[in-house]
Amino acid sequence: MRIVDLTHPITETIPVYFPWHPPTVIEQTADYHENQCVVHRLTIGTHTGTHVDAPRHIFEGMHSIDEYDLDLWYADAQVLDFTPRQKGQVITPEELHGKDLADGIGVIIKTGWDAFFGLPDYYRTYPPLSREAAEYLAEKRIRFLASDTPYTLDVHKVLLKRGIPLITNLNNTSVLRSGILKLITAPLPIKGADGSPARVMALIDY
């Protein structure tokens, strides 16, 4: 058994989606010489890098990130491999039907698009999940959806409305094989927040 880190490192150059997502700033506020320790101030958006979207991101008054039970963040998840994937190539419900998806567990969608994270057109050219595919996943009672891509607004609405959190922008998915594994997701328990950056890891035995 080994642990695979599925998280993009946080840097000041990490890309953000829209202008209202704040840039990341890592600023040193103390040093060894003056303060006998090093301290930094971190400014980061709740939807930067590898992160989790809670329903409150889209729907006012719904679940915030700190309101989920902890057992959701250490749970079985099924890896669905859609590699290789072309720019903008939509994932359809028909493709999902062929994956023998189990009911009632988490889902990890692997497209290989994490290799392009940080490129200028990453957010414009990723292969999206269709609204109909998201509705199919909801019917399968998935606990969460994780992917190495962002999600369209339609997918946000379909799944977050049902309380299903979205784990976004996974990294290192080339290591993952199709099948079921244990996924560890650690969002910050920010009171009342719409989402949070997260450390995401997979336990694998290969």
N, C-alpha and C positions, 0 to 999 in steps of 0.2 A: 504494500500500500504506500502511495506517495501523494503529496499535496502539490497541486498545480495552481499557480497564481494566475487568475483570469482578470487581473486588474491593470489598467493603464496607469503608469506612474504619473503623479501630479507634479507638474512643472508650471512655470509662468508662461510657457508657450502652448499649453494644452488648449486645443481648439474649443470654442463654444458655438452654440447653434445660431442664436439670433442676437442682435445688439442688446436686448434687454437682459441677456444672461451676462453677468458681470465677468470681467477678465480676472484671471487668477493672479494674486500678488502674494509673494512670500518675502516678508521683510524682517530683517534681523533687528531686534529691539534691545538686546543685551549681549555683552561679549565677556570673554574670560578675563580680560584685563581690567575692565571697569566694574564688572558685576559678579565675577567669579563663576559665571555660568553663561550659557548661550540660550537665548530665547528668540523665537520668531513669531510674528503675527501672520496668520494665514487668512487671506480673503479669497473666498471661492463661492461660486454659485451652487445651489442645491441640485442642479442638473448638469454638472460638469464632469467630464470624463466617464469613468465607470460609476454608475449611480443607480439609485432605485427611485422610481416614480410611485408616489402614493396617490390614491383617488383624489385627494384634496388638490392635487396639481391641476386638475381639470374641473372638478365638481366642488363647489363651495359647500362646506359643512360636512363633507364625507371624511373617511378615515385619513388621519395624518400618519406620518411615517413612524411615530413613536407608539402608535396604538395597536400595532400588530403583535400577536403572540410570538415569543422567541422561537417556538418550535418551527415556525415558517422558515426561519433563516438557517436551519440545519435539516435538510429535507432531501428526499429522493427526487431526482430529475432525469428525464429522458432526453438524450442528445439526438436531435434530428439533423442529419447531415445533408445540406443542400449545395455542397461544393461540387464542381466549380460553379460560380455564379457570375453572370454578366452584369454590366452597369444597368441599374434600373429594372432588372428582370424580376417581376413580381412573383412572390410565392403564393400559389393558389390553393384552395381547399382540396382540389383533386390531387395535388402533390402530397398533401398531408394524409389523405386517405390511404396512400400507399405505404405509410410509415409504421403501421401497426401500433398506433399510439395507445398507451395505457391510460385508463381513466384515473382521475383524482390525484395525480402527482404533478410536479413541476415539469416545465418543458424548456429545453435549451435549443435554440435555433443556431446552427453553424452555417455561415455563408462564406467564410474566409475574408470577409470585408474588414476585419480588424487589422489586416496587413496594410490597409490604406488609411488608417486613422492618422489624422494630422495633415493629410494632403488637402490642398485648397478646395477640391470638389467632393470631399468625403460626404458631406451632408446633402449634396445634390444628386449623387449618383449611386448611393447604396441600394441594394436590392430589397425592396420593401415587402412586408407581409400585407396581403390584401385584407380589406375589411371582412370579406366573406370567410377568409381563412381564420381571422381572429374570432369570428362568430362560431366557427366550427370548434376552435380550441375552447371557447367558453362552454359550449355544449358538452365537451369532454371533462368539464369540471376541473380544469387545471388549477393548481395552487398558485402558480406564478408563471410568468413568461420571461425568459432570459434570452438575449441575443447579442451577437457581435456587431449589431447595427443599431441605429436609432429606430424609432417607430413613427408612422404617420399619425396625424391627428385623429383620423378615423379609428385606428387601432387603439390609441389612448382611450377614446370614448367608449368603445365596445368593451374593453377589458377592465378599465378602471371603474366604470359604472357598476360593474359586478364585484368590485372590491379586490380584483386580481392585480397585484403589483407588477410593475414592469422593471426588470433588471436590464440595464441598457449599456451598450458599448463594452461588451466583454473583450478580453484580450487573450492571446495565446490559444485560440480555439483549435488550431491545427493539431494540438496534442490529443484532443478529445476524439474518441471513437463513438460510433452509434451504439446506443444502449443506455442502461440506467446506471447512474452514479449518485454519490452524495454531494450536494452542493451546499457550501457554507457561504452565506452572505451576511456582511456586517455593516449595515447602515448606521450612521450616528443617530442616537435617540433624541433628535432635535424636537423640542416640545412644539406641537401644533404644526409641524413643517409639512410642505408639499412633496418633499423628497429629500434625498441625502446622497452625497458621495459615499461609496461603499468599497470595502475590500471584499473581493469575491474569490473563492477558492474551490477547487474540485478535489475530491478524494478518488483516486483511481488505482486499480490494481494491475496495470499493464505498463 
